[in-house]
C-alpha cells in the first residue's frame, strides 16, 4: 500500500499592511496550495477565503487557545488534497504559535515585506478609520477613500516596529540555519512575483499563473488621501521617506 506523502508546511511572516491577504488569495488560486489567513487572529480563526462560507472549520477560538500546538497539528494535517498547506502570522501574533512555528524547521518560511513604508502606514490609518482591512473582489468595489492625517513621529515609530520585527525574525532564522523566501508586496503583481515562494514549496515551473482576489485600498498617489501632504513632505525632506511619499504606483 502506497503511503501518502505529508503536505509541505509553510507560514507567511509579515508586518501590517504588506499585502498578506492578497498574497493568501494568490497562493490559494494555485491548485496545489492551501493557504489560510489569520488563523491566530484574536477574534476569528481565519481559514482560507474559499472555505469561509462552506462550513469548513479548524476548530473554535477556545480550542485553539487551550491547545495551540495541537491546533497547529490539525492545520498541518488537513491539506484538503493540496501539496502545501500554510497560513499567515502578523508581527509577533499569538506568542505560543509564533514560538512553535519559528522553531519548527519543517515549516518553510515566507517573509513578506513592502518597499514603500509610507504607503504601508497610510494603509494602516485608512483601515483603522474605515474598518475595511480587506475587501474581496466579489464584494463590489470599496467606497471612496477618506482623508487621513499622518503624524511624522508615529510614522517613524511604525517603521521602526516593522524593521525590528524583520531584523529579529531574520536573525532567528539565520541563527537556527533556516532558509526562507522573501517576497515584496510591489512584486506580487508581476508575472514572477511569487516565484521565490513557489520554489520554496517545491512548485516552481508550474504552468498556471496564480491571481489575487482583493481590491487595492490605498490610492496610487498619496496626495489624494493624505490631508497634510505638503507639511509631511517638508518634514521628510531629503530622506528616503520623502521619495516614498511622492511615489506613484503600488
Secondary structure, 3 states (H helix, E strand, C coil): CCCCCCCEEEEEEECCCCCHHHHHHHHHCCCCEEECCCCCECCECCCCHHHCCCCCCCCCHHHHHHCHHHHHHHHHCCCCCCCEEEEEEECCCCHHHHHHHHHCCCEEEEEEECCCHHHHHHHHHHHHHHCCCCCECCCCCCCCCCCECCCHHHHHHHHHHHHHHHHHHHHHHHHCCCCEEEEEHHHHHCCCCCHHHHHHCCCCCCCCCCCCCECCCCCCCHHHCECCHHHHHHHCCCCHHHHHHHCCCC
